[in-house]
C-alpha cells in the first residue's frame, strides 16, 4: 500500500510541476502577444501618418512649385511650342 502511495505522491508532484511550467509558458506567450499587438497598433498609426504626409506632398500646387523652382519648368503656350513636321512620304 505504501508503494502505491509513493507512486501517487510522485505523480501528483510531477503533475504540479508540469502545471507550473505550462502556466509560466502561457503567461510568457500572452505577454509576447500583447507586445506584438502594441507594435502592430504603433505601426498602423505610423502607416496612417505616412499616408497623410504622402498625400500632402503630392498636392498639385506643391508639384507645380517644385517643377518651377527645381526643374525651371513653365506652362506650355503657343509662344514656346515648337511643331515638328512629319517627313514627306514616310512613316514615323
ABEGO torsion letter per residue (X at the ends): XAAAAAAAAAAAAAAAAAAAAAAAAAAAAAAAAAAAAAAAAAAAAAAAAAAAAAAAAABAAAAAAAAAAAAGBBBBBAAABBBBBBBBGBBX
